[in-house]
Amino acid sequence: MIYLLVFILFVAFVVSHFYDCDIIVNPIKGIMFGALYNDEDFDDETDHTIQVLILIISFTFIWTTSNGSKK
């Protein structure tokens, strides 16, 4: 089981290196499975969030994309 979590953490760091995103790793009280995607539009950029919950660990990926120059 620990090998699976280490492998997932390794893949998360490789993804963050190629896609220029921040990763937040949090422990969870209890056991949980699931995923969440959210994006928030601002005037000149969009913040994206993907959260993946596996057993007792939560991985949150956060990155920003620009919307171009709007006037």
Order of alpha helices (4+ residues) and beta strands (2+ residues): alpha-beta-beta
